[in-house]
Amino acid sequence: MLLKDFYTINSLKQASPQQHEAFVLVNENHEIFKGHFPGNPIMPGVCMMQIIKELTEGITKSDLVVQSLSNVKFMALINPFATPELRFDLDITEDGDLIKVKNTSCFNETVALKLSIVYKKISL
């Protein structure tokens, strides 16, 4: 986890070989929210993307680096005090050393982020 104690995975389910659903609880008291933004905390978009990467690494059991990104749509602000639980719907396909992910991230019934991303497997 890049940001220590930033979130906890409450559940991770595989609906089909490609479809995964993760429920994540964000730590509203994390340091990042003190600076983004004081008195009005908002989840940084890059942190959402990092959670998606870490979930994908766990599912595929691979270390990954971003190859390309498309169709990134931030659709709603996430206040960690109002809605600390997020749902990540991940459609993951593997093509050699590439991992393709289509993601929809939500809180309650509100879509917060949609994106398509391609990762490349790396060896450490």
Stockholm file with secondary structure:
# STOCKHOLM 1.0

chainA/1-124         MLLKDFYTINSLKQASPQQHEAFVLVNENHEIFKGHFPGNPIMPGVCMMQIIKELTEGITKSDLVVQSLSNVKFMALINPFATPELRFDLDITEDGDLIKVKNTSCFNETVALKLSIVYKKISL
#=GR chainA/1-124 SS CCSTTSEEEEEEEESSSSEEEEEEEECTTSTHHHHSCTTSCCCCHHHHHHHHHHHHHHHHTCEEEEEEEEEEEECSCCCTTTCCEEEEEEEEEEETTEEEEEEEEEETTEEEEEEEEEEEEECC
#=GC SS_cons         CCSTTSEEEEEEEESSSSEEEEEEEECTTSTHHHHSCTTSCCCCHHHHHHHHHHHHHHHHTCEEEEEEEEEEEECSCCCTTTCCEEEEEEEEEEETTEEEEEEEEEETTEEEEEEEEEEEEECC
//
